[in-house]
Structure formats: C-alpha cells, structure tokens
Amino acid sequence: MLLLAADRTETRTVAALLERAGQGPVAVCADLADVLDRIDTAEAAVLAQEALAGPALARLAAWTAGQPVWSEFPVVLLAGPGGPPAPPAAVAAALRLERPVRDADLCAAVAFARRSRRRQWRARDGLTEREAIAADLRRARDRLEVVLRGAGLGSWHWNVETGAVAFDDRWIGMLGYAREEIEPHVRAWETLTHPEERTRISAVLTDHLEGRTPLYVCEHRLRHRDGHWIWVLDTGSVVERAADGRPLIATGTHLEITARKQAEQDLRDSEARLRAIIEQMPVGVAVAAAPSGELLFHNARAVALLGHPLLSSADIGGYARYGALEADGSPRPPERYPIARAARDGERVEREPMPYRRGDGRLTHFEVSAAPIRDAQGRVVLAVSTFEDVAERLRAEESQRLLASELSHRVKNTLAVVQVLAAQTLHRATTLAEFGDAFHGRLEALARAHGLVLRAHWNGVDLRALAEEELAPHEGRVSIEGPAVTLPPKQAVAMGLVLYELASNAARHGALSAPAGRLHLAWRREPADGGIRLTWRERGGRRPPRDRAEGFGTRLIRRAADLELGGRAELYPEEDGLCWELRFPAPVGPGEDHRPSVMP
C-alpha cells in the first residue's frame, strides 16, 4: 500500500491507522515521482489530492493510459478543504474521501481498493493462461500442419449427424480436384470410392462408429479426377460422442499408398514367378529362417527326393527327425545339416555328399549345397539349400571305374596274347609271307571275338553267335547245334581263337580241304557238373598222318583250353576224319535250349 499525504502529521496518522487496521505494510512516498517508481508492484495507493501536481502528474497520466484492459489502478484520494476543487484526469476514477475522514471509512476504502486490485490480477492471470493456451493451440496446429504436410497426409473432419465434412487442401489435391469441385459432404467421399470396395469400407466404418474397434483403418481406392484409381490408407477416429454413445464428430487422414500397393503387387508377382521356377527345378529346394532354422518353404521335388513330406520344424533341433546320415552310417546331428550351418553360422556349403535314409527305407545319396541370404545390413535372415540324388551317378562312376580297370586288364592280356601269337607264328613260319598270313588270320579271330565282347558290353558272349562268326567263311559246309550258353569275356576270346585254329587246320589239312568234307560243331551241358562238352567233328576230308608233328595251332588249342577256358582239349582220330573234344566249366545262362542249326 502506497501513501502520499499532505504533510507529516497526516502521513503519520494515516500510516498508523492502516497498520492498526491490518492494511499494511504501508510504504510512505516522498512525492508523486516516488509513487510512480513503486506503483507497478503495489496493490493500491492513498494520495492527498493536493500532492497531485508538478511534472510527475503527466507521467502518471501516461502510465494510466498505457495500462492493459484488465488494469485500473485503485486510488483512494484524500480531498478536503483547501485542496483543488476536482481531481486530475489521471485519477478520475479514484475513490474520493472528503477530509476530515473517519477512520472506519478510510480503512474500508483501502480494503476495497486492495480487493479490486487483487481481482484485476486474477483476471490478468486468467487472461494470460487463456492466451498461453491459445498460443499453445496455435503452435500445435502449426506443428500438426507441418507433420501432415511432411507426411503427405490429407485430413478430414466429419460431422457424423449432419454429414458435413471439412476436407483440407491436400485431401482434395490428392485426387486432382479444386476445392470448388468437391462438395463438403460425406456424399462426395462415398461417390469417389471404388464400387467393389464400398461394402467392405462400410463394414469397417460401422464397426468403429458403433464402438467395436478403437480406430477406423481401411485401405481402399478412390477415383482421381483424371479417371484412374489411387490407393489410400484411410485412418480416423470418433473424437466426440453424445451421452448415449452416438458418434457426433470424427476426424482422420488419407495417405496415398498407390506406389506401395503397386510394389506389393510386383513383389507378389515376383514371388509367384520365383515359386513357379523353383517348383520346376530338377533339384530339391528348402528355405529356412535364420538363425532359428525354422523351415519356411520347399518345392515338390524335395518331397519326391526325401520320400516323405517335409516335417514341420520350429528350430534346428527338429532336423533330428530327418534321415540324413554321416559317412559311417550313423545319424547326422541336426547342427551338421548344411541348411542349419548356413542359417546359424552363415556358412556356405558346396555339393557336400550326404547319405540319406528315405521315407520308404531305401538308402540313397545326396549332394547338398546351402547358402545364407543376407539383408542390406549384412545380417543373415534366411538360408536356402538345394540337394539332388546322385546315387545313379555314383553307381555309373563306379561302373566306369570298374570298366576302365577291366579294360586295362583286358588290353594287357590281349597284348600278351598278341605277343605270344606273334612269337610262335614267327617261330613256325618259313617265310615272311607265311608269317603274315598266319598272324593276320589269328589277329582277325582275336578281333572278332573282342568285337562280340564289346557288343555285349562285357556282359558275356553267346557261344552260338561266336561260332557262327568264326565259321562264316565256310558257310554251307558246317552244322552247329547246342543249347544257349553265355561265355564270360575271357572265355569268349579264348574260344574265338580255338575255333579259328580248328577251322584253319580243317581248311589246310582236314575236312574243309576237300570238296566233300563236312564239319559238325556241337556242345551240351554235362548233367554231372554243369560244365560244357564241345565236340568238333570233321568228315570226308584228308586224314593227317598219325606221326605228323604237333603244330603251333594244336598247341594253342590245348593251351587255351587249359589256361583260358579252365578245362582240357583232346584230339581223337576217327575212321573218316577226326574229332576234337573240349571240356570246360561255364555259367548257366537263362533260357538254355538245344537248337540244331545248319549255317546257310
């Protein structure tokens, strides 16, 4: 409380009175300028009217004029005899008390003035708070506008009862329209929605309006002004309801997602193409999540190769139910599966051999590859594995290895035979011409026998086919009979040489050297031991002298029968010819019969 009295006596009296009445503390001012220095923080002032003079009065007037609308500084003006007839304009609204002033009136006036000032301050505080709230709202709207603009969101504000909708410029511009072209009503939005989606949109919206969902969220299409359709993410919420729960006001946003929807469709198309390609692949394919190893996808070929459906597995431990084996035949631990190593450790596996027990119990062999799939940050997110059944290939490789080994062995044996033939032929020949004819004939016999072996893929040669091949030059003079007998390759080559030597001897010295001579070749399987008994009988030819020395051909026949056929050969002279008899073991072939045959 400020006090500026007329003199010291009045100052002391008034100050003491106010202090006693509880209206203190009282700040005694020396002059009006002193009052102005303190007035901004004071509640009120008691001023003597005669003190309102001098240059400070203009300052007081200016201060009063500059006060805000809520402020009217309360002044108790002590007027009285001898003072100015009227207060100046600066304190025109002052509470005027005529001297002499009763103590009670002065105290009441001061109390009223102070209460008035406090009410003004409360009003000021309320105005300040409302202004702050309004400023906060403006800032919030500005921030929201920045967010909406930055996110490309168009907003709508819907009066559900009247149907009126306030669309913002981005909502309208998103569809290519000008504001005057869009009716500010929910009908405009309904008209622009895609006909095929209106039922779905209505169901989603109704669920929210009736309180069954916390938000309205729907992806749907709207027709652009140019005629094409755009996709939007439509999101909103009821922000005001009536007492009975009816929706009154709803607000929300539209976000165009056409590019995202197209990207999703492109991704689906790409995945469909990839799945179609994988399904047509001739190898098994499986995809697992990383690092868990959970199986996510496989193709039909994988099921066919495994012999059972892919077993559901939430992690690598579930692989224990599969039939993979280690090289020693023991079950392969789950963590050793190539796809598990790729998913867990990021390891790349290339064509790793893996025995596998199929669902039908059959053992097969796979070659398995696996690789990790990484995201943009290099983290392993998937693992893919491919596998193929290589059992047939392994068998073919083993057969090829055995064939190469057998061929090497056969070639060495053949070369040894050729060396012996060459040496013995050369030893017996008297001229190079004689050597050439004899050696050439034996090589051709050897070649014919090998040709039959090769045509049979080293699986054995039919004895009849071999005999017909070697005796073909003597057609019409030779008869052949005997059951079906398959000779192993080694026996077939030896038998070819034997038949050639027998035919050569017959052509030079025996039945085939005379026009009336005939030759009969026959064989049968012995009941006792299942071996072959082959007879070579010549009739009508010249008989060789009994004392003629045994030649190389005869020794070759005996040697071949002994060492190559595993049997023996005996020569028996007969009245009108001779007979060779060969006995040797031979495997029993399927479909054996006893077919007489005379070569044409």
PALUM-649975 format. One record per residue: residue in one letter; x, y, z of N, C-alpha, C in turn. Coordinates in steps of 0.02 Angstrom, whole numbers, plus 50000, padded with zeros to 5 digits. Example, Ala and Ser with C-alpha at 12.3 -4.5 7.8 and 13.67 -1.06 7.14 Angstrom:
a506604971650390506154977550390506604983550390/s506424988850354506844994750357506455000250394/
% end
This chain:
m500434994250000500005000050000500455006150000/l500335010749951500725016949945500345022549980/l500725027050012500405032750047500795039050031/l500425044150006500705050849993500215055850023/a500375058150084499915062650120500115069950107/a499715074450139499835081650127500415084150168/d500485081550230501035083650273501235077850317/r501725079250360501995073950402501485071450452/t501095076150477500605074050528500105069350499/e499835071150440499345066750408499675060050388/t500285060450369500635054350349500685049550408/r500905052150466500975047850525500305045150546/t499785049550544499125047450568498835041950524/v498855042950459498555038050412498945031550413/a499605031950414500015025850414499875021650475/a499835025050533499705021350594499015018150593/l498515021950568497835019250564497815013050520/l498115013250463498085007550416498465001450444/e499025002750479499394997250509498974993750561/r498624998050604498204995150656497624991250627/a497374993450569496794990150538496994984050496/g497634982450494497854976650456497904977850382/q497964984150362498014985650291498734987250272/g499204985250313499904986450297500184980750256/p500814980850242501254986350260501134992550217/v501304998150246501195004550212501865007450192/a501925009050127502535012150101502415019550093/v502745023650134502665030850133503105033650078/c502795037450032503155040249974503315047549987/a503885049749960504085056649970503715061349924/d503575059149864503225063449816502905059049763/l502585062149714502225058449662502705054349619/a503315056949608503805053149570503985046649605/d504025047149673504165041149712503595036149706/v502985038649704502405034149694502465030449628/l502635034149575502675031049508503235025749505/d503755026749543504295021749543504085015149574/r503565015449620503365009449655502685006749632/i502355010049588501655008549575501535001849541/d502034999349501501924993149463501814987049507/t502104987249568502044981449612501574982549670/a501264988349673500824989949729500114987649717/e499754986649774499054984649768498594990649759/a498764996249793498345002349790498755008149818/a498445014049817498795020049843498295024749877/v498515027749932498135033149964498515039549949/l498195044049913498525050149889498145056249913/a498525061049935498225067649951498125071349886/q497525074249878497365077449814497845083149798/e498065086849850498485092549838499195090549817/a499365083749825500035081449805500065079849730/l499485079949698499455078049627499595084249585/a500225085949580500415091849542501135090949519/g501345095249474502025095049452502125090549391/p502755089949369502915085949308502715078649314/a502735075949376502585068849384501865067149367/l501425072249369500715070949354500635068649282/a501015071549237500975069349166501215062149159/r501725060349198501955053449196501425048649220/l501065050749273500525046549299499975045749248/a499825051149212499305050749160499525045949105/a500155046349085500395041949031500395034649054/w500585033649118500585026749144499885023949145/t499405027949167498705025649170498445024049101/a498605028249052498355027048984498655020748953/g499245018748975499575012948946499405006348978/q498955006549028498765000349062498344995849017/p498424989049024498014984448984497284984849006/v496864981648968496134982248979495924979649048/w496304974849073496104971949138496314976249197/s496734981449185497044985149239496744992149247/e496514993549308496315000349328496545001349399/f497135004649406497465005049471497015008949521/p496865005649579496415008849627496775014249670/v496475020049674496745025649713496205028149762/v496405029049825495965032349874496215039549879/l495805044249859496015051249854495755055049915/l496225058049952496035062050011495955069349989/a495335071349982495195078349963495005082150026/g494955088350019494755091750080494795099250072/p494675102050127494675109350124495355112050104/g495355116550060495965119750038496275116349978/g496025110649958496315107149902496005109249836/p496255106449779495955107849714495225105749713/p494825109249677494105107749676493955100949646/a494385098349602494235091849569494885088149557/p494875081549559495485077649546495685078049473/p496315077449459496535077449388496285071249351/a496325071549284496065066049243496435059549255/a497065059949275497465053949286497165049449340/v496795052449387496485048449441495735049749443/a495445050749384494735052449381494295047049411/a494535040749409494125035249435494285033749508/a494655038249541494855036949610494255037249657/l494335033649714493825033849767493965040049810/r493535044949808493675051549839493355051749909/l493795053549958493555054450026493695061650048/e493175064850075493255071850097493535071950168/r494015076250179494265077250246493765081450286/p493735080650348494055075550387493745068750373/v494165063650371493945056850353493885052750416/r493335049350422493265044750479493735038750469/d493995036450524494465030850520494145024850486/a493535023350504493205017350476493125018050401/d492935024150378492835025050306493495024150268/l494025026850297494675026250263494885018950259/c494815015450315495015008350314494605004350265/a493945005750264493505002050217493695003550145/a493845009950131494015011750062494665008350040/v495155008250085495795005050068495694997550057/a495304994350102495174987150093494834985750026/f494354989950009494004989049945494494989849886/a494924994949890495394996149836495874990149827/r496104987549884496564981849879496224975749849/r495584974549870495214968849841495124969749766/s494994975849746494894977249674495534975549635/r496104977549663496724976249627496864968749622/r496704965049677496824957849675496374954449623/r495744956949619495304954149568495584955549498/q495864961449488496174962949423496754958149408/w497154956849460497714952249448497474945149431/r496934943049466496664936449450496404936349378/a496074941749358495844942149288496434942049240/r496964945749261497564945749219497844938649212/d497884935149269498154928349266497724923849222/g497054924649227496614920549184496704922149111/l496764928749096496874930649026497544927949002/t498044928349044498704925849025498684918449011/e498324914749054498274907449045497914905848980/r497354909548967496994908248905497414910048844/e497784915548850498214917348795498764912048784/a499014909348840499524904148834499234897848801/i498614896148823498284890348793498164891448719/a497934897548703497814899048632498464898748593/a498994901248623499644900948589499874893748580/d499754889648632499934882548627499534879148572/l498894880948568498474877948516498714879948447/r498904886448440499154888648375499804884948357/r500234884148407500854880648394500724873248377/a500244870248414500074863248400499794862448330/r499354867348311499074867048243499624867948191/d500094872348206500644873348159501064867048153/r501214863948211501604857848209501234852248172/l500584851748186500184846648152500174847848077/e500124854148058500134855747987500794853647955/v501334854947991501994852947965502034845447958/v501784841848009501794834548006501364831947949/l500754834547944500304832247890500604833747822/r500894839747815501184841447750501794837147736/g502214836247786502814832147776502644824847761/a502114822247792501924815247781501484814347721/g501284819847689500844819247631500134817147650/l499924818847710499264816847734498744822147718/g498184820047692497604824347685497124822947742/s496834828247773496414827147832495684828547816/w495254825547856494534826647851494244827247921/h493714831247927493374832347991492624831747977/w492314826748008491644824547987491144825548044/n490614829248030490044829648075489594823848057/v489604818648099489254812448082488504813548077/e488224817948118487504818848118487264822548056/t487624827748035487404831647977487704829147912/g488254825447915488584823147855489084828047827/a489124834047856489594839047831490314836747845/v490744837747796491444835847802491884841647780/a492384843147822492884848147802493494844447777/f493604844847711494194841747680494734847147674/d495364845447692495884850447683496134850347610/d496574855147595496794855947525497184849847501/r497564846647546497954840747524497484834947508/w496964834047547496474828647533496184829647464/i495994835947449495684837447384496204836847329/g496804839747340497314839547288497564832547273/m497534828147323497744821247313497344817947257/l496734820147248496294817247197496264821547134/g496664826947132496704831047072496144836047063/y495764837447116495194842047111495374848847139/a494964853947120494984860447152494454860447207/r494534864947256494074864847314493354865547293/e493214869947244492524871047225492214865047189/e492624860147170492364854247136492154848747184/i492324849347247492174844247297491644846847345/e491084843447347490554845247395490794843647465/p490724848347512490964847147581490474842647619/h490374836847594489894832247624490154825147615/v489934820647659490164813747656489964810447590/r489444813247557489234810547491489794810847440/a490194816147443490744816847395491244811047402/w491404809447464491874803847477491564797247455/e490934796147471490604789847453490584788947377/t490464794347341490434794047268491104792147237/l491644794347269492314793247241492594786347258/t492304782747306492564776147324492424771147269/h492844765947265492764760747214492144756647229/p491714755447178491094751747191491204744847221/e491744741547202491864734747227492064734647301/e492254740547328492504740647396492034744147445/r491464746647421491034750547465490744746347522/t490564740147507490284735947560490804734747615/r491414733247595491944732047644492094738347684/i492144744047651492284750347685491734751847736/s491104750947715490534752347759490554747947821/a490734741647813490764737147870491294739247920/v491894741147894492434743347939492244749747974/l491934754547937491744760947967491194760048019/t490704755748005490164754548052490424751548117/d490884746848111491174743848172491474749248217/h491804754148187492114759348229491584764148256/l491124766348213490624771148237490214768248294/e490094761748292489704758448345490124756148403/g490764758048403491184756848461491504750048467/r491484746048414491774739348417492524739248403/t492784744548374493504745048361493754751848384/p494374752248408494624758648434494774763648379/l494924761248318495084765648263494744763148199/y494644767848154494424766048086495044766048043/v495224760248016495804759547972495594755347913/c495674758147853495454754547793495874756747733/e496124751847696496454753247632495954752247576/h495864757347536495374756747481495574761547425/r495184761147371495334765247312494844770947305/l495104776647279494704782447263494834784447191/r494314787047159494384788947088494704795847083/h495254796347046495584802647032495184806546980/r495284813046979494924817246931495074815146859/d495694812446848495874810146780495554803646761/g495234800246809494874794046794495214787746820/h495864788146837496184782146864496044781646939/w496224775846966496094774547037496744775047077/i496694778247135497274778547179497094774747244/w497594771947274497504768447338497654773347395/v497234773247447497354777347506497304773047569/l497694775047619497614772347686497184777247724/d496574775347738496074779647770496054777947844/t496244782747886496284781647958495904787147994/g495504785248044495134790348081494874787748147/s494554792348184494284790548249493724795248268/v493234792748304492714796948332493024800848390/v492974807448388493274811548441492744814548487/e492114813848470491584816448513490964812048505/r490674809948562490074805948562489554809348607/a488924807948592488374810248634488354806148698/a487934808348745487884804848809487674797548800/d487264796248748487044789348736487534785448693/g488114788248679488624784648641488604785848566/r488114789548542488074790848470488684794848448/p488984793148390489554797048366489324803848340/l489674808948360489504815748338490024818448289/i490654818148309491194820948268491734815648260/a491964814948198492534810448184493034814248141/t493664812648150494184815848111494704810648091/g495054812048037495544807148014495954809747956/t496314805247924496774807047870496744801947814/h496974804247755497094799947697497834800247681/l498134794447668498824794047644498814790047579/e499064793047525499084789447462499614783947466/i499414777747450499864771947453499874768247386/t499724771747332499704768447267500374765147250/a500914768747261501574765947245501724759847288/r501524760147352501644754347396501244748347374/k500614749447355500184743947333500454740947269/q500704745147224500984742547162501614738547176/a502024741147223502634737447242502454730747273/e501924730647315501714724347345501474719447292/q501094722047242500864717647188501444715147147/d501924719647133502524717447096502894712047135/l502934712947201503284708047242502914701347241/r502244701647245501854695347242501954691947175/d501944695847121502054692947055502754689847050/s503244693447077503934690847075503994684447116/e503674684447175503704678347217503354672547182/a502794674047148502434668647113502864665847057/r503204670347020503644667946967504224663846996/l504504666347051505054662747082504834655847107/r504244655647138503984649147162503874644447104/a503604647147048503484642846990504144640146963/i504654644346962505314642146938505594636746985/i505544638147051505814633347099505444626747095/e504784627047085504394620847080504604616647020/q504854619946967505044616246907505774613946909/m506134616046960506844614146963506924606646974/p507424603646943507524596346950507864594347015/v508004599247058508324597847123507844599747178/g507944596847237507554598747295507784605447322/v507304609647342507454616347369507084617147435/a507434619647486507124621147550507384627847574/v506944631847607507124638347633506964638447708/a507434640947748507344641247821507484648247846/a507144649947903507274656347936507944656047972/a508254661847979508894662148015508804666748075/p509114665048132509564659348142509214653048168/s508544653248174508184647748207508214641248167/g508224641848100508204635948058507504633448044/e506994637248064506294635148050506184634647975/l505924628947953505804627947882505194631847859/l505284635847806504764640347782504464638147716/f504864635047673504624633547605505034627847576/h504704623847534505054618647497504674617247433/n505004614247385504664612647322504474605247322/a504074603447270503824596647266504394591647255/r504914593747220505474589247207505814587147271/a505834591647321506134589947385505764584147417/v505094584347415504694578947444504824572347407/a504864572747340504974566747300505654563647316/l506164567847324506834565147338506884562147408/l506564565447457506604563047525506174556847537/g505654556147495505214550447504504714551447560/h504644557647585504154559247637504054566747636/p503484569247663503384576547666503904579747711/l504024586247699504474589847744504144590347812/l504504588347864504234588247932504294595247962/s503744597547994503754604148023504304604548076/s504654610148075505214610948122505274618348140/a505174619848205505214626748228505934628948238/d506394624248242507094626048251507534620348225/i508184621348231508664616548204508594609748238/g508404609648301508334603348337507844598648305/g507344601348269506854597048237507124593048179/y507734594748155508024590948099508194583748119/a508204582348184508374575648206507884570448180/r507284572648160506784567948134506914565948062/y507394569248029507544567647960508054561847956/g508174559447896508554553347887509264554247863/a509564560147872510254561147849510734557047891/l511254554447858511754550247891512444553047880/e512894551147925513604552647916513904547347870/a514524548347850514854543647804514904536647834/d514934536247902514994529647933514314526447945/g513764529747923513104526847930512734528947993/s513054532748038512714535048098512274541048082/p511744542248123511304547948110511694554548113/r511544558948067511894565448065511574570048117/p511974573248162511704577948211511364583848176/p510814586548206510454592048173510894597948154/e511374599648198511794605548184512274604348127/r512344598048104512794596548048512444597047980/y511784597847980511444598647916511684605047882/p511814604847817512064610847783511604616947791/i510944616047789510494621747795510534624647866/a510654620447916510734622847985511364627047991/r511904624847961512534628547965512474635247929/a512114635347873512014641747838511584646447878/a511054643947910510604648247949510924650748013/r511294646448046511564648148112512234651848107/d512674649548062513364652148060513514656147997/g513034656447949513174659947887513654656247842/e513734649647852514214645647813513924644047743/r514354644047693514184641747626514424634547617/v513984630347592514144623247583514054621647509/e514554618647478514534617147407514574609547395/r514024606747370514004599847346514294594847396/e514044595247457514284590747510513934583947504/p514314578447502513984571847500513614570447565/m513014567347559512624565847619512194559747606/p512354553947636511904548247631511244549947665/y510704546947640510044548547668509594542347665/r509254541147722508774535647726508094538547710/r507824536747651507194539447627506614537147671/g506034540347660505444538447697505234531347685/d505384528547625505204521647610505744516647633/g506244519047669506764514647696507354513747650/r507314516047588507864515047540508434519947555/l509044517447552509634521647562509834524747496/t509924531247495510154534647434510704539547454/h510954543147405511504547847417511324554547386/f511384559947425511264566647402511924570547397/e511914575547354512414580947357512034587247376/v512254590447431511874595947461512294602247459/s511974607747439512274614347442511824618747485/a512124623647519511734628247560512094634947562/a511694640347568511984647047569511544651547612/p511854656447647511464661347686511214666947640/i510634669647657510354675547623510384681347673/r510704686847653510824692447698510394698447679/d510214702647729509854708847715510344714347699/a510084720547692510514726147672511054727547723/q510934725747787511434726947839511914721147847/g511844716047804512304710447807512104705047856/r511524705647888511304700547936510994694747898/v511124688647922510834682647891510104682147911/v509654682347863508934682047877508614675547852/l508924672447802508654666247775509244661647757/a509074655347749509564650547722509204646247670/v509524645147614509234641047561509684635147547/s509374629447537509754623247525509474619847463/t509924617147422509724613147364510064606347371/f509714601147348510004594447352509744590247294/e510164585647271509984581247216510224574247232/d509854569447205510014562347215510554560447164/v511134558447190511704556747147511864549247150/a511394545247177511534538047183511664534847116/e511254536547065511354533646998512024535846970/r512194542146980512834544546954513414541046988/l513364540047054513894536547090513974529447065/r513384526147052513424519347026513744519346957/a513554524246916513844524646848514594525946852/e514804530446898515514531746905515894525546928/e515584521746974515904515546997515954510546940/s515404510046901515424505546843515954507646793/q516004514146783516504516646736517214515146762/r517304515946827517954514446856518124507046848/l517624502846863517744495646855517864493846782/l517484497146737517574495746666518274497746643/a518494503646666519164505846646519694500946672/s519584498746735520064493946763520044487346724/e519434485046708519374478846670519664479646600/l519534485446570519804486646503520564486546503/s520844489846555521574489846560521844482746566/h521494478846608521704471946617521634468046552/r521074469046516520964465446454521484467346401/v521624473846398522114476046348522794472846361/k522974472846426523624469746443523624462346424/n523064458846440523024451846422523054450746347/t522684455146312522664454446239523354455646209/l523694460746235524374462046210524834456046223/a524734453046282525144447146297524994441446248/v524334440546233524144435346185524434436846117/v524394443146096524654445146031525404443746028/q525754445446082526474444246083526634436746075/v526244432646112526354425346106526204423046035/l525634425446008525444423445939525994425445890/a526224431545898526734433945851527374429745856/a527574428645919528204424945928528154417845901/q527604414345918527534407345897527424406845821/t527034411545794526924411445722527574412545684/l527954417445709528594418945677529074412945683/h529034409545740529484403845751529334398145702/r528684397345686528484391745642528494393545568/a528464400045552528424402045482529104401345449/t529094399245385529724398645347529854404845305/t529334408645291529414414845252529004420345286/l529164426645268528764432245294528054431945269/a527944429745208527264429245182526854424345222/e527184418545237526834413545278526674416345347/f527154420045376527034423145442526464428145438/g526474432345385525954437445379525264434445374/d525184429245332524524426245325524284423145391/a524724419345423524524415945485524384420945541/f524834425845548524744430745602524134435045591/h524024437045528523434441145511522794437445527/g522764431045510522154427245523522014426645597/r522534425445637522434424845709522224431545740/l522514437045716522304443645741521574445045724/e521364443145664520664444145645520204440045690/a520394433945705519994429845750519944433045819/l520514435545842520514438945906520074445145904/a520104448945848519694455045841518954453345839/r518774447945803518064446145800517794444245870/a518194440545906517974438745974517894444946018/h518374449446014518324455646053517734459946031/g517594459845966517014463545941516364461045972/l516294454445977515694451646008515664453546082/v516244453446115516254455246186516044462546196/l516294466946153516104474046159515374475246144/r515114471646093514404472546077513964470046134/a514204465446173513834462946231513984467046293/h514354472646286514514477146342514864473446398/w515304468746379515704464946427515274460846475/n514664459246453514224455346495514224447946477/g514614445946428514624438946407514414438246334/v514644432846301514524431746229514164425046220/d513654425146177513304418946161513764414346120/l513824408046141514274403346108514074402246036/r513424401846022513194400745953513404406645909/a513294412845935513484418645895514234418645881/l514624416745930515354416445921515544411345868/a515234405445871515384400145823515184402345752/e514594405245745514374407345679514834412745651/e515084417245694515534422545672516194419545647/e516484414845682517134412045663517084407245603/l516514403845595516454398945541516074401645481/a515944408045481515574411045425515924409945357/p516594409945352516904408845286516754402045256/h516524397245297516404390445273515664388745271/e515264393745255514534392745255514344387045207/g513834383445227513594377845187513924371245201/r514494371345236514864365145249514924363845324/v514594368045363514654367545435513954367245466/s513854362645513513234362445552513404363745625/i512944367445659513064369445729512434367745769/e512534364745827511964363645871512214363745944/g511744365945987511924366246058511454371046094/p511404370446160510974374946199511274381946204/a510864386446228511114393346239511614393346296/v512204395746281512744396146331513064402946324/t513124406346381513454412946381514144412246412/l514644413946372515334413446395515554420146423/p515894420246480516194426346504516694429046454/p516854435646456517294438646406517954434946397/k518274432946452518924429546446518844422946409/q518334418946425518224412646390518024413746317/a517634419146305517414420446236518004421846190/v518494425946214519084427446173519484421046160/a519564417046213519944410746204519584406046156/m518914405446163518534401046119518574403446047/g518584410046037518654412645969519294410445936/l519854410745974520494408445947520494400945934/v520184397145980520154389845972519774388045908/l519184391145898518784389645839519154391645775/y519514397345779519894399445720520434394345703/e520804392045754521344387245741521064380645715/l520484378545744520174372345720519964373045647/a519654378745630519434379845561520024380445514/s520564383745536521164384445494521474377645480/n521534373645532521814366845522521374362745475/a520704363445484520254359645441520304361945369/a520414368445359520474371045291521134369045258/r521664368145297522314366445268522414358945261/h522184355245313522354348145314521754343545323/g521174346245344520624341945363520044342145316/a519434341745345518824340845306518694346545258/l518874352645278518724358345235519234359145179/s519744354645177520234354845122520004350745062/a519464346845071519194342645017518484344845002/p518274344544937517604346944920517054343244956/a517144336844972516604333045003516614333345078/g517104336745105517174336845178516634341045212/r516464338745272515964342245311516214342845384/l515904347945417516114349345486515484349945529/h515494346645588514924347045634515184349245702/l514894354945726515084357645792514474356945838/a514584354045896514034353045943514304353746014/w513844355746058514024356046129513404354546171/r513534352646231512994351246278513254352546348/r512774353146393512964354146463512934347446498/e513484345846532513534339446566513084339246627/p512684333946636512234333546694512614333246760/a513194330246759513544329046822513784335546854/d514154339646816514454345646845514224352046813/g513794351846763513544357846729514044360946683/g514624357746672515114360446626514904359246553/i515304362146507515164361646436515624356146406/r515294351946364515674347046324515564348946251/l516104351346218516064353646149516444348746105/t516114346546049516444341946001516494345345934/w517074344445904517224346945836517374340745794/r516914338945749516984332645712517034334345637/e517564331745607517684332645535517564326045499/r517214326345440517074320345400517224321945326/g517504316645291517594317145219518204320845196/g518634322645238519234326245217519844321745219/r520414324845207521034321045211521204319745284/r521464313745296521664312045364522404313745372/p522584317445423523294319045433523664312845456/p524294312145438524694306445460524734306245536/r524714300145563524724299445635525394301745665/d525924301045624526574302745651526774310045637/r526294314045611526464321145596526554324945661/a527084329045662527234332845724526664337745740/e526564338645805526034343245828526254350445815/g525824354145779525994360945761525794366045815/f525944372445799525804377845847525054378645858/g524644377845804523924378545811523644373545861/t523894367245856523644362145902523854363845974/r524474365945982524694367846049524294373846076/l524124378546031523734384346051523044382146076/i522744377246039522084374746060522124371746129/r522634367546141522694364246206522844369446262/r523274374146246523464379246296522864383546314/a522474385646262521884389846275521374386046316/a521264379746300520784375746337520994375046410/d521644374446420521894373346488521904379846529/l522214385046501522334391046541521764396146538/e521444396746481520934401946473520224399346486/l520084393246460519424390446470519364386846537/g519924384846564519914381346628519734374046621/g519864371246562519694364146551520254360446515/r520054356146467520564352446429520294351146359/a520754349846313520574348246244520924341746223/e520544337246192520824330746170520664329746096/l521144326846058521054325345987520994317745979/y520444315645944520324308545932520284307245856/p520764303445828520694301545757520104296845748/e519754297445692519184293045677519284290145606/e518854285345589518934281745526518934286345466/d518474291045465518414295445406518554302645424/g518924303645477519074310545496519404310945564/l519184316145602519464317045669518924320445713/c519074320245777518614323545825519024326745880/w518884333145890519164336745948518614337146001/e518804336046063518324336546118518604341246171/l518214346546187518414351446238517914351046296/r518184350646356517774350846415518004356746459/f517514360846480517694366746521517074369046560/p517174372146617516604374846655516344381246622/a515684382346630515374388446603514754389946644/p514604396346655514004398046694513374396046657/v512854394446695512214392646666511844398946647/g511674399446583511314405346559510564404346560/p510184409846561509454409346561509204406846493/g508654403146494508324400946432508734396246390/e509124391646420509524387046381509064382346342/d509244380746282508864375946242509354371646201/h509094367446158509514362946117509264363746045/r509564368546010509304370345944509794368045890/p509624363045849510044361345791510044367045742/s510604368245711510644373745663511164372045610/v510984373045548511454372245492511544379045460/m512164381345456512294387945427512134387845353/p511824392745327511654392945256512274393645213/
% end
